[in-house]
Amino acid sequence: VVSVLNGQMNVSYYPNPATERIVISIESVENQLMTISLYDMLGRPVYVKKTAVNEGSNVVEIERNNSWNGLLILKVESENHSFIAKGKIRLK
């Protein structure tokens, strides 16, 4: 579990290393639109999804694509604030 706090939200993701899916947990202080992106180590996007999160606890599950290997960079961006959470996910 890796957590990123900024006062507006708490982002954590697990398991790490990931095998079948990546679970992203977002605690938000307000309803907002988020963009969740995964990038390979060359900076190419392999997954991008806009999702609405509600005030409180939210969970987003991403099924692993078999073409994803090695490390991925996770980026969670808020459209309401200048907030970006980043982390590295190892694939097993």
LINURHU-V444103 format. One record per pair of residues at least 6 apart in sequence whose C-alpha atoms are under 7 Angstrom apart, sorted by the first residue. I is the first residue (numbers start at 0). J is the second residue. Records with the same first field share a line. If there is no record, write none. Layout:
I = J + J
This chain:
0 = 11 + 12 + 13 + 14 + 15
1 = 11 + 12
2 = 9 + 10 + 11
3 = 9 + 10 + 11 + 84
4 = 10
7 = 27 + 28
8 = 25 + 26 + 27 + 28
9 = 25 + 26 + 27
10 = 24 + 25 + 26
11 = 23 + 24 + 25
12 = 21 + 22 + 23 + 24
13 = 21 + 22 + 23
14 = 21
15 = 88 + 89
16 = 88 + 89 + 90 + 91
17 = 89 + 90 + 91
18 = 90 + 91
19 = 62 + 63
20 = 60 + 61 + 62 + 63
21 = 60 + 61 + 62
22 = 58 + 59 + 60 + 61
23 = 58 + 59 + 60
24 = 57 + 58 + 59
25 = 56 + 57 + 58
26 = 55 + 56 + 57
27 = 53 + 54 + 55 + 56
28 = 54 + 55
29 = 53 + 54
30 = 52 + 53 + 54
31 = 51 + 52 + 53 + 78 + 79
32 = 49 + 50 + 51 + 52 + 77 + 78
33 = 49 + 50 + 51 + 52 + 75 + 76 + 77 + 78
34 = 47 + 48 + 49 + 50 + 75 + 76 + 77
35 = 47 + 48 + 49 + 74 + 75 + 76
36 = 44 + 46 + 47 + 48 + 73 + 74 + 75
37 = 44 + 45 + 46 + 47 + 71 + 72 + 73 + 74
38 = 44 + 45 + 71 + 72 + 73
39 = 45 + 70 + 71 + 72
40 = 70 + 71
68 = 90
69 = 89 + 90
70 = 87 + 88 + 89 + 90
71 = 87 + 88 + 89
72 = 85 + 86 + 87 + 88
73 = 85 + 86 + 87 + 88
74 = 83 + 84 + 85 + 86
75 = 83 + 84 + 85
76 = 82 + 83 + 84
77 = 83
